[in-house]
């Protein structure tokens, strides 16, 4: 018998070697990013993460939303979220950026009968908030402001410098800042009752009907004389 044939057999007095291992099965090919099951970065990954985060912040608020949850919903690796935004707070700030030119919006609301300005403005805000992106954004701010200082600051800025201040400046009456904050608190309260708590029948009422009923109160904030009866400065309120 040749040595080659004899090498694999155990001869007399010789211990048999260990059995040969079966070859490993071939691994399935990895995806383009070297991983499977998650989308790699590229394309509009940042925009997809922002849209997902805006939706989750609107549903759960700041405390109830995690980087991992955003990554899972956006089908990306959590490391990508950290890569683009660094932290949950920075992600929140980017997701809550309002893509509206408030000065231009105010100028579009002012034309028309002066006595209907409040009604037109409330209808404008309601229709804006009916769009999915803006509703998620505003709900994210409102739900998060009670538990996160950055969210509270952002909501405060909306009340002080956002559409309410733009409208108060556009009508060019005294006490613009006071008027803006009065309108803002009323309209944010409306949003809380209609979209967050969903108080009926307010939650399901047509926007036009809500604007007709709420408009006169907003009208007073915008155009009435706010001076106190005793003559003290309105800014002291």
C-alpha positions in Angstrom: 0.0 0.0 0.0 1.3 3.4 -0.9 2.2 5.9 1.8 -0.4 8.3 0.4 -3.2 5.8 0.8 -2.0 4.7 4.2 -1.7 8.3 5.6 -5.4 8.6 6.3 -5.8 5.2 7.9 -4.9 4.2 11.5 -2.4 1.4 11.4 -1.8 -1.3 14.1 -0.9 0.3 17.4 -1.6 3.8 16.0 -4.3 6.0 17.4 -6.9 7.3 14.9 -6.8 11.0 14.3 -9.7 13.3 14.9 -12.4 13.3 12.2 -12.2 16.0 9.6 -14.5 19.0 10.2 -17.1 19.8 7.6 -16.5 23.0 5.7 -18.4 26.1 7.0 -21.4 27.1 4.9 -20.9 30.2 2.9 -22.2 33.4 4.6 -24.9 35.4 2.9 -23.6 38.5 1.2 -23.7 41.6 3.3 -25.7 44.7 2.2 -24.1 47.7 0.5 -23.0 49.1 3.9 -21.6 45.8 5.2 -24.6 45.2 7.4 -27.9 43.4 6.9 -31.3 44.4 8.1 -30.6 48.2 8.4 -30.4 50.9 5.7 -27.0 52.4 5.4 -26.3 56.1 5.3 -26.7 57.8 2.0 -29.4 59.5 -0.1 -31.7 61.6 2.1 -30.9 59.6 5.3 -30.8 62.7 7.4 -34.1 63.9 6.1 -35.7 60.5 6.8 -34.3 60.5 10.4 -35.7 64.0 10.9 -39.2 63.1 9.6 -39.3 60.0 11.8 -38.1 61.9 14.8 -40.7 64.7 14.3 -43.4 62.1 14.1 -42.3 60.2 17.3 -41.7 63.4 19.3 -45.3 64.5 18.3 -46.7 61.1 19.5 -44.6 60.5 22.6 -43.0 63.9 23.6 -39.3 64.4 24.4 -39.1 62.0 27.4 -40.9 59.2 25.6 -38.7 59.2 22.5 -35.3 57.5 22.3 -32.5 57.5 19.8 -32.9 53.8 19.4 -36.7 54.1 18.7 -36.0 56.8 16.0 -33.4 54.6 14.4 -35.6 51.6 14.4 -38.6 53.5 12.9 -36.3 55.0 10.3 -34.6 51.7 9.5 -31.1 52.9 10.2 -28.4 52.1 12.7 -28.5 54.2 15.9 -24.9 55.2 15.2 -26.1 57.1 12.1 -28.5 59.2 14.3 -25.6 60.0 16.6 -23.4 60.8 13.5 -25.9 63.3 12.1 -27.2 64.9 15.3 -24.9 63.9 18.2 -27.6 63.8 20.9 -31.3 63.4 21.4 -31.6 67.1 22.4 -29.9 68.2 19.2 -32.1 65.9 17.2 -35.2 67.4 18.8 -34.1 71.0 18.0 -33.5 70.1 14.4 -36.8 68.2 14.1 -38.8 71.0 15.6 -37.5 73.7 13.3 -40.6 75.3 11.8 -40.3 75.7 8.0 -42.7 78.6 7.7 -42.0 82.3 6.8 -44.2 83.9 9.5 -43.9 87.4 8.2 -45.1 86.3 4.8 -47.9 84.3 6.4 -49.0 87.3 8.4 -49.1 89.5 5.3 -51.4 86.9 3.7 -53.8 87.0 6.6 -54.2 90.8 7.1 -56.0 91.7 3.8 -59.8 91.5 4.2 -62.4 93.0 6.5 -60.6 94.3 9.6 -63.4 93.0 12.0 -62.7 89.4 10.7 -59.0 89.4 11.2 -59.1 87.2 14.3 -61.3 84.6 12.5 -59.0 84.6 9.5 -55.9 84.1 11.6 -57.4 81.2 13.6 -58.5 79.5 10.4 -55.0 79.9 9.0 -53.4 78.3 12.1 -55.9 75.4 12.1 -55.4 74.7 8.5 -51.6 74.8 9.0 -51.8 72.4 11.9 -54.0 70.0 9.8 -51.0 69.2 7.7 -49.2 66.1 9.1 -45.7 67.6 9.3 -46.8 70.7 11.1 -49.2 68.9 13.4 -46.4 66.5 14.5 -44.0 69.4 15.0 -46.4 71.5 17.1 -47.5 68.5 19.1 -43.9 67.6 19.8 -43.2 71.1 21.1 -46.4 71.2 23.3 -46.0 67.6 24.7 -42.3 68.1 25.4 -42.3 71.6 26.9 -43.5 70.4 30.3 -40.6 68.0 30.8 -37.6 69.4 28.8 -36.1 72.9 29.2 -35.0 73.2 25.6 -38.5 72.3 24.4 -40.0 74.9 26.8 -37.6 77.5 25.4 -38.5 76.7 21.9 -42.2 76.9 22.6 -41.7 80.2 24.4 -39.9 81.5 21.4 -42.8 80.5 19.1 -45.2 82.4 21.4 -42.9 85.5 21.6 -41.4 85.6 18.1 -43.4 83.3 15.9 -46.6 83.8 13.9 -48.4 85.7 16.7 -45.7 88.4 16.8 -45.5 88.6 13.0 -49.2 89.2 12.9 -49.1 91.8 15.7 -46.3 93.7 13.9 -48.2 93.5 10.6 -51.3 95.3 12.0 -49.0 98.0 13.5 -50.8 98.7 16.8 -49.3 99.5 20.2 -48.3 96.7 22.6 -47.5 94.3 19.8 -45.6 91.9 22.2 -48.4 91.8 24.7 -51.0 91.2 21.9 -48.8 88.4 20.4 -48.5 86.5 23.7 -52.2 86.9 24.4 -53.1 85.4 21.0 -50.4 82.7 21.4 -51.6 81.5 24.7 -55.1 81.3 23.5 -54.2 79.5 20.2 -51.8 77.0 21.9 -54.6 76.2 24.4 -56.9 75.6 21.5 -54.3 73.2 20.0 -53.8 71.4 23.3 -57.6 70.8 23.6 -58.2 70.0 19.9 -55.2 67.9 19.0 -53.6 66.6 22.2 -56.4 66.0 24.6 -59.0 65.7 21.8 -61.8 67.3 23.7 -65.1 66.8 22.0 -67.0 68.3 20.2 -64.0 70.7 19.7 -61.7 68.0 18.4 -64.0 67.0 15.5 -65.6 70.4 14.7 -64.9 71.8 11.2 -62.0 74.4 11.2 -64.3 77.1 9.8 -66.7 76.6 12.7 -63.9 76.7 15.3 -62.5 79.9 13.7 -65.9 81.5 13.7 -66.3 80.9 17.5 -62.7 81.6 18.6 -62.1 84.4 16.2 -63.8 87.2 18.2 -61.6 86.5 21.3 -58.5 86.6 19.2 -59.8 89.7 17.4 -60.0 91.5 20.8 -56.4 90.6 21.6 -55.3 91.9 18.3 -57.2 95.2 17.9 -58.9 96.2 21.1 -57.6 98.9 23.4 -55.6 97.0 26.0 -55.1 100.0 28.4 -56.3 99.3 31.9 -59.2 101.4 33.2 -57.0 103.0 35.9 -54.5 104.2 33.3 -51.6 102.1 34.3 -49.3 100.8 31.5 -50.5 97.7 29.7 -47.0 96.4 29.6 -47.1 95.9 33.3 -49.6 93.1 33.0 
